[in-house]
Amino acid sequence: MPIIVTLDVMLARRKMRAKDLAQRIDISETNLSLLRSGKVKGVRFETLEKLCQELDCKPGDLLDYADEGGIV
């Protein structure tokens, strides 16, 4: 899949645990884990907005794109 989820990087930068983030944005730890691993087929804009608000970032800080040769 060419979309890469970089949520773990932002969590590390913010020194925040995934469990705490899940509680703050009212999402299950399981669903957040699936999102972090890139095993989801989509994400709601509402969820993306909550992530960005809580992590003080932009959607582009959480998602990246890679073509066949690597990250663009």
Jmol script that loads the backbone (N, CA, C; Angstrom):
load data "model"
ATOM      1  N   MET A   1       0.848  -1.184   0.000  1.00  0.00           N
ATOM      2  CA  MET A   1       0.000   0.000   0.000  1.00  0.00           C
ATOM      3  C   MET A   1       0.891   1.243   0.000  1.00  0.00           C
ATOM      4  N   PRO A   2       0.622   2.168  -0.877  1.00  0.00           N
ATOM      5  CA  PRO A   2       1.498   3.335  -0.975  1.00  0.00           C
ATOM      6  C   PRO A   2       1.300   4.397   0.116  1.00  0.00           C
ATOM      7  N   ILE A   3       0.248   4.310   0.926  1.00  0.00           N
ATOM      8  CA  ILE A   3       0.059   5.263   2.021  1.00  0.00           C
ATOM      9  C   ILE A   3       0.719   4.703   3.272  1.00  0.00           C
ATOM     10  N   ILE A   4       1.583   5.506   3.886  1.00  0.00           N
ATOM     11  CA  ILE A   4       2.306   5.095   5.082  1.00  0.00           C
ATOM     12  C   ILE A   4       1.820   5.930   6.258  1.00  0.00           C
ATOM     13  N   VAL A   5       1.406   5.257   7.316  1.00  0.00           N
ATOM     14  CA  VAL A   5       0.945   5.943   8.526  1.00  0.00           C
ATOM     15  C   VAL A   5       2.152   6.174   9.431  1.00  0.00           C
ATOM     16  N   THR A   6       2.402   7.437   9.739  1.00  0.00           N
ATOM     17  CA  THR A   6       3.560   7.807  10.564  1.00  0.00           C
ATOM     18  C   THR A   6       3.115   8.286  11.944  1.00  0.00           C
ATOM     19  N   LEU A   7       2.024   7.756  12.419  1.00  0.00           N
ATOM     20  CA  LEU A   7       1.479   8.140  13.718  1.00  0.00           C
ATOM     21  C   LEU A   7       2.452   7.831  14.854  1.00  0.00           C
ATOM     22  N   ASP A   8       3.160   6.717  14.759  1.00  0.00           N
ATOM     23  CA  ASP A   8       4.136   6.358  15.804  1.00  0.00           C
ATOM     24  C   ASP A   8       5.228   7.422  15.948  1.00  0.00           C
ATOM     25  N   VAL A   9       5.633   7.987  14.832  1.00  0.00           N
ATOM     26  CA  VAL A   9       6.661   9.034  14.865  1.00  0.00           C
ATOM     27  C   VAL A   9       6.146  10.245  15.637  1.00  0.00           C
ATOM     28  N   MET A  10       4.912  10.644  15.353  1.00  0.00           N
ATOM     29  CA  MET A  10       4.335  11.808  16.035  1.00  0.00           C
ATOM     30  C   MET A  10       4.118  11.515  17.516  1.00  0.00           C
ATOM     31  N   LEU A  11       3.713  10.309  17.847  1.00  0.00           N
ATOM     32  CA  LEU A  11       3.560   9.945  19.259  1.00  0.00           C
ATOM     33  C   LEU A  11       4.898  10.055  19.982  1.00  0.00           C
ATOM     34  N   ALA A  12       5.946   9.601  19.348  1.00  0.00           N
ATOM     35  CA  ALA A  12       7.287   9.687  19.959  1.00  0.00           C
ATOM     36  C   ALA A  12       7.711  11.143  20.122  1.00  0.00           C
ATOM     37  N   ARG A  13       7.458  11.959  19.117  1.00  0.00           N
ATOM     38  CA  ARG A  13       7.818  13.384  19.206  1.00  0.00           C
ATOM     39  C   ARG A  13       7.069  14.084  20.335  1.00  0.00           C
ATOM     40  N   ARG A  14       5.835  13.673  20.549  1.00  0.00           N
ATOM     41  CA  ARG A  14       5.003  14.298  21.580  1.00  0.00           C
ATOM     42  C   ARG A  14       5.166  13.606  22.940  1.00  0.00           C
ATOM     43  N   LYS A  15       5.989  12.543  22.951  1.00  0.00           N
ATOM     44  CA  LYS A  15       6.215  11.755  24.171  1.00  0.00           C
ATOM     45  C   LYS A  15       4.889  11.329  24.795  1.00  0.00           C
ATOM     46  N   MET A  16       4.042  10.771  23.945  1.00  0.00           N
ATOM     47  CA  MET A  16       2.706  10.352  24.355  1.00  0.00           C
ATOM     48  C   MET A  16       2.540   8.865  24.081  1.00  0.00           C
ATOM     49  N   ARG A  17       1.866   8.184  24.977  1.00  0.00           N
ATOM     50  CA  ARG A  17       1.581   6.761  24.779  1.00  0.00           C
ATOM     51  C   ARG A  17       0.305   6.611  23.960  1.00  0.00           C
ATOM     52  N   ALA A  18       0.264   5.577  23.155  1.00  0.00           N
ATOM     53  CA  ALA A  18      -0.907   5.317  22.317  1.00  0.00           C
ATOM     54  C   ALA A  18      -2.151   5.130  23.173  1.00  0.00           C
ATOM     55  N   LYS A  19      -1.990   4.494  24.315  1.00  0.00           N
ATOM     56  CA  LYS A  19      -3.123   4.269  25.206  1.00  0.00           C
ATOM     57  C   LYS A  19      -3.734   5.595  25.653  1.00  0.00           C
ATOM     58  N   ASP A  20      -2.888   6.568  25.993  1.00  0.00           N
ATOM     59  CA  ASP A  20      -3.376   7.885  26.413  1.00  0.00           C
ATOM     60  C   ASP A  20      -4.066   8.611  25.267  1.00  0.00           C
ATOM     61  N   LEU A  21      -3.482   8.522  24.078  1.00  0.00           N
ATOM     62  CA  LEU A  21      -4.090   9.160  22.913  1.00  0.00           C
ATOM     63  C   LEU A  21      -5.462   8.560  22.622  1.00  0.00           C
ATOM     64  N   ALA A  22      -5.562   7.246  22.695  1.00  0.00           N
ATOM     65  CA  ALA A  22      -6.834   6.570  22.438  1.00  0.00           C
ATOM     66  C   ALA A  22      -7.919   7.079  23.394  1.00  0.00           C
ATOM     67  N   GLN A  23      -7.570   7.239  24.646  1.00  0.00           N
ATOM     68  CA  GLN A  23      -8.541   7.742  25.624  1.00  0.00           C
ATOM     69  C   GLN A  23      -8.934   9.178  25.321  1.00  0.00           C
ATOM     70  N   ARG A  24      -7.964   9.988  24.961  1.00  0.00           N
ATOM     71  CA  ARG A  24      -8.232  11.410  24.715  1.00  0.00           C
ATOM     72  C   ARG A  24      -9.118  11.649  23.506  1.00  0.00           C
ATOM     73  N   ILE A  25      -9.001  10.816  22.480  1.00  0.00           N
ATOM     74  CA  ILE A  25      -9.811  11.026  21.278  1.00  0.00           C
ATOM     75  C   ILE A  25     -10.998  10.069  21.204  1.00  0.00           C
ATOM     76  N   ASP A  26     -11.187   9.307  22.276  1.00  0.00           N
ATOM     77  CA  ASP A  26     -12.338   8.410  22.385  1.00  0.00           C
ATOM     78  C   ASP A  26     -12.384   7.385  21.238  1.00  0.00           C
ATOM     79  N   ILE A  27     -11.288   6.651  21.109  1.00  0.00           N
ATOM     80  CA  ILE A  27     -11.206   5.567  20.134  1.00  0.00           C
ATOM     81  C   ILE A  27     -10.652   4.358  20.881  1.00  0.00           C
ATOM     82  N   SER A  28     -11.018   3.174  20.457  1.00  0.00           N
ATOM     83  CA  SER A  28     -10.517   1.987  21.151  1.00  0.00           C
ATOM     84  C   SER A  28      -9.017   1.829  20.882  1.00  0.00           C
ATOM     85  N   GLU A  29      -8.328   1.249  21.839  1.00  0.00           N
ATOM     86  CA  GLU A  29      -6.895   0.995  21.668  1.00  0.00           C
ATOM     87  C   GLU A  29      -6.657   0.064  20.486  1.00  0.00           C
ATOM     88  N   THR A  30      -7.572  -0.866  20.280  1.00  0.00           N
ATOM     89  CA  THR A  30      -7.453  -1.807  19.162  1.00  0.00           C
ATOM     90  C   THR A  30      -7.520  -1.066  17.830  1.00  0.00           C
ATOM     91  N   ASN A  31      -8.498  -0.174  17.689  1.00  0.00           N
ATOM     92  CA  ASN A  31      -8.623   0.576  16.436  1.00  0.00           C
ATOM     93  C   ASN A  31      -7.432   1.498  16.216  1.00  0.00           C
ATOM     94  N   LEU A  32      -6.937   2.123  17.278  1.00  0.00           N
ATOM     95  CA  LEU A  32      -5.762   2.977  17.147  1.00  0.00           C
ATOM     96  C   LEU A  32      -4.550   2.144  16.739  1.00  0.00           C
ATOM     97  N   SER A  33      -4.419   0.958  17.295  1.00  0.00           N
ATOM     98  CA  SER A  33      -3.315   0.067  16.947  1.00  0.00           C
ATOM     99  C   SER A  33      -3.382  -0.325  15.473  1.00  0.00           C
ATOM    100  N   LEU A  34      -4.580  -0.627  14.989  1.00  0.00           N
ATOM    101  CA  LEU A  34      -4.753  -0.969  13.577  1.00  0.00           C
ATOM    102  C   LEU A  34      -4.384   0.212  12.686  1.00  0.00           C
ATOM    103  N   LEU A  35      -4.756   1.407  13.105  1.00  0.00           N
ATOM    104  CA  LEU A  35      -4.406   2.605  12.346  1.00  0.00           C
ATOM    105  C   LEU A  35      -2.895   2.814  12.342  1.00  0.00           C
ATOM    106  N   ARG A  36      -2.274   2.672  13.499  1.00  0.00           N
ATOM    107  CA  ARG A  36      -0.826   2.857  13.621  1.00  0.00           C
ATOM    108  C   ARG A  36      -0.059   1.883  12.729  1.00  0.00           C
ATOM    109  N   SER A  37      -0.565   0.678  12.598  1.00  0.00           N
ATOM    110  CA  SER A  37       0.126  -0.341  11.806  1.00  0.00           C
ATOM    111  C   SER A  37      -0.197  -0.240  10.312  1.00  0.00           C
ATOM    112  N   GLY A  38      -1.134   0.631   9.952  1.00  0.00           N
ATOM    113  CA  GLY A  38      -1.499   0.785   8.549  1.00  0.00           C
ATOM    114  C   GLY A  38      -2.404  -0.315   8.037  1.00  0.00           C
ATOM    115  N   LYS A  39      -3.036  -1.053   8.940  1.00  0.00           N
ATOM    116  CA  LYS A  39      -3.880  -2.180   8.550  1.00  0.00           C
ATOM    117  C   LYS A  39      -5.340  -1.786   8.345  1.00  0.00           C
ATOM    118  N   VAL A  40      -5.607  -0.504   8.203  1.00  0.00           N
ATOM    119  CA  VAL A  40      -6.969  -0.048   7.945  1.00  0.00           C
ATOM    120  C   VAL A  40      -7.079   0.366   6.484  1.00  0.00           C
ATOM    121  N   LYS A  41      -8.290   0.305   5.968  1.00  0.00           N
ATOM    122  CA  LYS A  41      -8.513   0.690   4.577  1.00  0.00           C
ATOM    123  C   LYS A  41      -8.893   2.159   4.452  1.00  0.00           C
ATOM    124  N   GLY A  42      -9.219   2.788   5.567  1.00  0.00           N
ATOM    125  CA  GLY A  42      -9.611   4.185   5.535  1.00  0.00           C
ATOM    126  C   GLY A  42      -9.667   4.745   6.944  1.00  0.00           C
ATOM    127  N   VAL A  43      -9.776   6.061   7.004  1.00  0.00           N
ATOM    128  CA  VAL A  43      -9.906   6.737   8.286  1.00  0.00           C
ATOM    129  C   VAL A  43     -10.902   7.879   8.098  1.00  0.00           C
ATOM    130  N   ARG A  44     -11.773   8.039   9.057  1.00  0.00           N
ATOM    131  CA  ARG A  44     -12.756   9.116   8.980  1.00  0.00           C
ATOM    132  C   ARG A  44     -12.056  10.458   9.189  1.00  0.00           C
ATOM    133  N   PHE A  45     -12.542  11.467   8.494  1.00  0.00           N
ATOM    134  CA  PHE A  45     -11.988  12.802   8.680  1.00  0.00           C
ATOM    135  C   PHE A  45     -12.156  13.262  10.122  1.00  0.00           C
ATOM    136  N   GLU A  46     -13.242  12.852  10.749  1.00  0.00           N
ATOM    137  CA  GLU A  46     -13.481  13.210  12.152  1.00  0.00           C
ATOM    138  C   GLU A  46     -12.367  12.652  13.047  1.00  0.00           C
ATOM    139  N   THR A  47     -11.976  11.414  12.800  1.00  0.00           N
ATOM    140  CA  THR A  47     -10.897  10.797  13.570  1.00  0.00           C
ATOM    141  C   THR A  47      -9.570  11.476  13.275  1.00  0.00           C
ATOM    142  N   LEU A  48      -9.319  11.768  12.018  1.00  0.00           N
ATOM    143  CA  LEU A  48      -8.095  12.450  11.630  1.00  0.00           C
ATOM    144  C   LEU A  48      -8.022  13.830  12.277  1.00  0.00           C
ATOM    145  N   GLU A  49      -9.150  14.515  12.319  1.00  0.00           N
ATOM    146  CA  GLU A  49      -9.212  15.828  12.959  1.00  0.00           C
ATOM    147  C   GLU A  49      -8.890  15.729  14.454  1.00  0.00           C
ATOM    148  N   LYS A  50      -9.451  14.741  15.126  1.00  0.00           N
ATOM    149  CA  LYS A  50      -9.179  14.551  16.555  1.00  0.00           C
ATOM    150  C   LYS A  50      -7.707  14.246  16.799  1.00  0.00           C
ATOM    151  N   LEU A  51      -7.123  13.406  15.944  1.00  0.00           N
ATOM    152  CA  LEU A  51      -5.704  13.082  16.064  1.00  0.00           C
ATOM    153  C   LEU A  51      -4.857  14.349  15.924  1.00  0.00           C
ATOM    154  N   CYS A  52      -5.168  15.144  14.914  1.00  0.00           N
ATOM    155  CA  CYS A  52      -4.401  16.365  14.672  1.00  0.00           C
ATOM    156  C   CYS A  52      -4.562  17.368  15.811  1.00  0.00           C
ATOM    157  N   GLN A  53      -5.759  17.497  16.333  1.00  0.00           N
ATOM    158  CA  GLN A  53      -5.979  18.418  17.450  1.00  0.00           C
ATOM    159  C   GLN A  53      -5.183  17.987  18.667  1.00  0.00           C
ATOM    160  N   GLU A  54      -5.244  16.711  18.990  1.00  0.00           N
ATOM    161  CA  GLU A  54      -4.584  16.202  20.193  1.00  0.00           C
ATOM    162  C   GLU A  54      -3.066  16.205  20.066  1.00  0.00           C
ATOM    163  N   LEU A  55      -2.565  15.950  18.862  1.00  0.00           N
ATOM    164  CA  LEU A  55      -1.122  15.883  18.650  1.00  0.00           C
ATOM    165  C   LEU A  55      -0.538  17.205  18.142  1.00  0.00           C
ATOM    166  N   ASP A  56      -1.413  18.196  17.946  1.00  0.00           N
ATOM    167  CA  ASP A  56      -0.993  19.511  17.462  1.00  0.00           C
ATOM    168  C   ASP A  56      -0.156  19.367  16.192  1.00  0.00           C
ATOM    169  N   CYS A  57      -0.790  18.780  15.176  1.00  0.00           N
ATOM    170  CA  CYS A  57      -0.095  18.548  13.913  1.00  0.00           C
ATOM    171  C   CYS A  57      -1.080  18.668  12.761  1.00  0.00           C
ATOM    172  N   LYS A  58      -0.595  18.432  11.561  1.00  0.00           N
ATOM    173  CA  LYS A  58      -1.414  18.446  10.359  1.00  0.00           C
ATOM    174  C   LYS A  58      -1.526  17.019   9.828  1.00  0.00           C
ATOM    175  N   PRO A  59      -2.551  16.740   9.009  1.00  0.00           N
ATOM    176  CA  PRO A  59      -2.698  15.380   8.468  1.00  0.00           C
ATOM    177  C   PRO A  59      -1.433  14.869   7.774  1.00  0.00           C
ATOM    178  N   GLY A  60      -0.717  15.748   7.109  1.00  0.00           N
ATOM    179  CA  GLY A  60       0.508  15.358   6.426  1.00  0.00           C
ATOM    180  C   GLY A  60       1.609  14.908   7.374  1.00  0.00           C
ATOM    181  N   ASP A  61       1.480  15.260   8.654  1.00  0.00           N
ATOM    182  CA  ASP A  61       2.447  14.803   9.648  1.00  0.00           C
ATOM    183  C   ASP A  61       2.174  13.361  10.072  1.00  0.00           C
ATOM    184  N   LEU A  62       0.978  12.870   9.766  1.00  0.00           N
ATOM    185  CA  LEU A  62       0.571  11.534  10.178  1.00  0.00           C
ATOM    186  C   LEU A  62       0.548  10.532   9.026  1.00  0.00           C
ATOM    187  N   LEU A  63       0.526  11.043   7.807  1.00  0.00           N
ATOM    188  CA  LEU A  63       0.423  10.197   6.623  1.00  0.00           C
ATOM    189  C   LEU A  63       1.501  10.577   5.627  1.00  0.00           C
ATOM    190  N   ASP A  64       2.013   9.584   4.933  1.00  0.00           N
ATOM    191  CA  ASP A  64       2.997   9.827   3.892  1.00  0.00           C
ATOM    192  C   ASP A  64       2.627   8.963   2.695  1.00  0.00           C
ATOM    193  N   TYR A  65       3.233   9.231   1.572  1.00  0.00           N
ATOM    194  CA  TYR A  65       2.960   8.488   0.349  1.00  0.00           C
ATOM    195  C   TYR A  65       4.271   7.936  -0.207  1.00  0.00           C
ATOM    196  N   ALA A  66       4.243   6.683  -0.597  1.00  0.00           N
ATOM    197  CA  ALA A  66       5.416   6.064  -1.213  1.00  0.00           C
ATOM    198  C   ALA A  66       5.017   5.472  -2.549  1.00  0.00           C
ATOM    199  N   ASP A  67       5.789   5.801  -3.561  1.00  0.00           N
ATOM    200  CA  ASP A  67       5.541   5.141  -4.837  1.00  0.00           C
ATOM    201  C   ASP A  67       6.327   3.826  -4.851  1.00  0.00           C
ATOM    202  N   GLU A  68       6.420   3.193  -5.974  1.00  0.00           N
ATOM    203  CA  GLU A  68       7.103   1.896  -6.038  1.00  0.00           C
ATOM    204  C   GLU A  68       8.577   1.988  -5.677  1.00  0.00           C
ATOM    205  N   GLY A  69       9.194   3.131  -5.911  1.00  0.00           N
ATOM    206  CA  GLY A  69      10.616   3.282  -5.659  1.00  0.00           C
ATOM    207  C   GLY A  69      10.945   3.732  -4.248  1.00  0.00           C
ATOM    208  N   GLY A  70       9.954   4.124  -3.464  1.00  0.00           N
ATOM    209  CA  GLY A  70      10.195   4.601  -2.105  1.00  0.00           C
ATOM    210  C   GLY A  70       9.321   5.780  -1.772  1.00  0.00           C
ATOM    211  N   ILE A  71       9.655   6.456  -0.701  1.00  0.00           N
ATOM    212  CA  ILE A  71       8.852   7.586  -0.246  1.00  0.00           C
ATOM    213  C   ILE A  71       9.059   8.772  -1.182  1.00  0.00           C
ATOM    214  N   VAL A  72       7.960   9.436  -1.505  1.00  0.00           N
ATOM    215  CA  VAL A  72       8.007  10.611  -2.390  1.00  0.00           C
ATOM    216  C   VAL A  72       8.180  11.850  -1.539  1.00  0.00           C
TER     217      VAL A  72
END
end "model"
wireframe off; spacefill off
backbone 0.3
color backbone group
